[in-house]
Amino acid sequence: MADSQILGEVSLPGMLQDMVLDSADVNEFLEGLAKVAASELSTEGRAVLSGITLLRPRSKATVASSSEQAQRMDEVQYQFDDGPCLRAAREGQVYTVSDFRTESRFGNYTRAISEHGIRSALGVPIPLDGLAASGLNLYSTEPDAFDDAAIAEAVELAREASKSLRMAVRIAHLADTASNLKAAMDSRTTIDVAAGIIMGQNRCSHETAMTILKAASSGRNKKLADVAAAVVTSIGQQVPQTHFDA
């Protein structure tokens, strides 16, 4: 069933929230959002390509596209680190390009995207309240493809999408935090077990055992957790993992 048909039966906010819950990660949600945007903003005589950019702190940009062709157009923006979508995401304002053949704001990017047959584009920010920066990018091979009605529709879609995308970003952040915490706790557990082994072998204190581990880590230029794991496996034991109760 086409996305436009789905929207006729289910509200856009409800559909987007369901997409968040059904998506394995932020990338999958963005891919679905890009396809919805392309479907909703295309007309019988004008096919629209859609891409979405998500810029998170200390993270590379995530690009989702409605099709392979849309993905190639997104990659042109990243090649030049400029374009309507990137500016919309970074500056929080709408960028409209009526015709790339007469456009002068985007330097060498303009000529490159024109060579791919793209004549007009629309970049719309997706508000995320400081969690990240995001933008919806729309392309057309026709000039003047995005009139006031199309811009208003894209802005409304971006506004509704922002609520669900904020949820998806928070979920991703919590998942990353939980993963990092578990990794840290696993390392701590391994180090404690290794220290116990050294204490038993050398009849020394925990402090002395830790000094031995740290010296081996420094001398071998290896992480403390890796040295500890080697100590544990050297006596035929498996590296321990921290278990969390559900």
C-alpha positions in Angstrom: 0.0 0.0 0.0 1.3 3.4 -1.0 2.3 5.9 1.7 -0.4 8.4 0.5 -3.0 5.7 0.9 -1.8 5.0 4.4 -2.0 8.7 5.3 -5.6 8.7 4.2 -6.5 6.1 6.8 -4.1 7.1 9.7 -3.1 10.5 10.9 0.4 11.6 10.0 1.5 12.0 13.7 0.2 8.5 14.5 1.9 7.0 11.5 5.3 8.6 12.3 5.1 7.4 15.9 4.4 3.9 14.7 7.4 4.2 12.4 9.6 5.1 15.4 8.4 2.1 17.4 8.7 -0.3 14.4 12.2 0.9 13.3 15.3 -0.9 14.5 17.3 2.3 14.6 17.3 6.0 13.7 18.5 5.3 10.2 15.6 3.0 9.4 13.1 5.6 10.7 14.7 8.2 8.5 14.5 6.0 5.5 10.8 5.6 6.1 10.4 9.3 6.6 12.2 10.1 3.4 9.9 7.8 1.4 6.8 9.3 3.0 8.0 12.8 2.1 8.7 11.9 -1.5 5.3 10.2 -1.8 3.4 13.1 -0.2 5.1 15.9 -2.2 5.2 14.2 -5.6 2.3 15.0 -8.0 1.1 13.2 -11.1 3.3 15.4 -13.3 6.2 16.0 -10.9 8.2 13.3 -9.2 10.1 14.5 -6.1 13.2 12.9 -4.7 13.6 13.2 -1.0 16.6 13.0 1.4 17.0 13.6 5.1 20.1 14.7 6.9 20.7 14.2 10.7 23.7 15.9 12.2 24.4 14.7 15.8 27.2 15.9 18.1 30.3 13.8 17.8 28.6 11.8 15.1 28.9 11.7 11.4 25.9 12.9 9.3 23.2 10.3 8.7 21.7 10.5 5.3 18.4 8.7 4.4 17.0 8.8 0.9 13.7 7.9 -0.8 15.6 6.1 -3.6 19.0 5.3 -5.0 18.8 8.4 -7.2 17.9 10.6 -4.2 20.9 9.1 -2.3 23.2 10.1 -5.1 21.9 13.6 -5.0 22.5 13.7 -1.2 26.0 12.5 -1.7 26.7 15.5 -3.9 25.9 17.8 -1.0 28.2 15.9 1.2 31.0 16.0 -1.4 30.8 19.8 -1.3 29.7 20.1 2.4 27.0 22.5 1.1 23.5 22.6 -0.3 20.0 23.5 0.6 19.5 20.6 3.0 22.7 21.1 4.9 22.1 24.8 5.3 18.5 24.2 6.3 19.7 21.8 9.0 22.5 24.0 10.3 20.8 27.3 10.1 17.2 26.3 10.9 15.7 28.1 7.9 14.0 27.1 4.7 16.1 27.2 1.5 14.3 27.3 -1.9 16.1 26.9 -5.2 13.8 27.8 -8.2 16.4 26.9 -10.8 20.0 25.8 -10.3 20.9 27.3 -13.7 20.5 30.7 -12.3 21.4 29.9 -8.6 24.5 31.6 -7.1 24.4 30.8 -3.3 26.1 27.4 -3.2 29.4 27.7 -5.1 30.6 24.7 -7.0 27.8 22.5 -5.6 25.3 24.3 -7.9 27.1 23.2 -11.1 27.6 19.7 -9.8 24.0 19.1 -8.9 22.9 20.6 -12.2 25.0 18.1 -14.1 22.8 15.4 -12.5 19.7 16.9 -14.1 18.4 18.6 -10.9 16.8 21.9 -11.7 15.1 22.9 -8.4 15.3 22.0 -4.7 13.8 22.7 -1.3 15.6 22.4 2.0 13.4 22.5 5.2 14.8 22.3 8.8 13.3 19.6 11.1 13.4 21.2 14.5 15.0 19.1 17.2 15.5 21.4 20.2 19.3 21.1 20.4 19.3 17.2 20.3 20.7 17.4 16.8 20.4 19.3 13.6 18.2 17.8 10.8 16.8 18.8 7.4 14.5 17.6 4.8 15.8 17.9 1.2 13.6 17.7 -1.8 14.8 17.6 -5.4 13.1 17.9 -8.8 14.2 17.7 -12.4 11.8 20.5 -13.2 12.4 24.2 -12.6 10.1 26.1 -10.2 8.8 22.7 -8.8 8.2 24.0 -5.3 5.5 26.7 -5.1 4.1 28.2 -1.9 1.7 25.3 -1.4 4.5 22.7 -1.7 6.7 24.7 0.7 3.9 24.9 3.2 3.2 21.2 2.9 6.9 20.4 3.4 7.2 22.7 6.4 4.1 21.0 8.0 5.6 17.6 7.3 8.9 18.6 8.9 7.1 20.0 11.9 5.2 16.8 12.5 8.3 14.7 11.8 10.3 16.6 14.3 8.3 15.2 17.2 8.8 11.6 16.2 12.5 12.2 15.2 13.2 13.7 18.7 11.8 10.5 20.1 14.0 8.4 17.8 17.1 10.4 18.7 16.4 10.1 22.4 16.0 6.3 22.1 19.2 6.1 20.1 21.0 8.2 22.7 19.7 6.0 25.6 20.7 2.9 23.7 24.2 4.2 23.1 24.5 5.2 26.7 23.4 1.8 27.9 25.8 0.1 25.5 28.7 2.2 26.7 27.8 1.6 30.4 27.6 -2.1 29.9 31.0 -2.1 28.1 32.5 -0.1 31.0 31.0 -2.4 33.6 32.2 -5.5 31.7 35.7 -4.1 31.6 35.6 -3.3 35.3 34.4 -6.9 36.1 37.2 -8.4 34.0 39.8 -6.2 35.7 38.5 -7.1 39.1 38.6 -10.8 38.3 42.1 -10.5 36.9 43.2 -8.7 40.0 41.8 -11.5 42.1 43.8 -14.1 40.1 47.0 -12.1 40.6 46.3 -11.8 44.3 45.9 -15.5 44.6 49.0 -16.3 42.5 51.2 -13.8 44.3 49.6 -13.6 47.7 49.5 -9.9 47.4 47.0 -7.1 48.1 44.4 -5.8 45.7 46.4 -2.6 45.4 49.6 -4.5 44.4 47.7 -6.6 41.9 46.3 -3.5 40.3 49.9 -2.1 40.1 51.0 -5.2 38.3 48.2 -5.0 35.8 48.8 -1.3 35.1 52.5 -1.9 34.7 51.8 -4.7 32.2 49.3 -2.5 30.4 51.9 0.3 30.1 54.7 -2.0 29.1 52.8 -3.8 26.4 51.0 -0.7 25.2 47.7 -2.4 25.6 44.4 -1.4 27.3 44.1 -2.4 30.9 40.9 -4.3 30.1 42.7 -6.3 27.4 45.6 -7.2 29.7 43.1 -8.3 32.3 41.3 -10.4 29.8 44.6 -12.1 28.9 45.2 -12.9 32.6 41.7 -14.5 32.9 42.0 -16.6 29.8 45.6 -17.7 30.7 44.1 -19.9 33.4 41.5 -21.4 31.1 38.6 -19.2 32.2 36.2 -17.2 30.0 36.2 -13.4 30.2 33.3 -12.5 32.5 30.4 -10.3 31.5 28.2 -8.2 33.7 24.5 -9.3 33.7 21.6 -7.0 34.2 18.3 -8.1 35.7 15.3 -7.3 33.5 
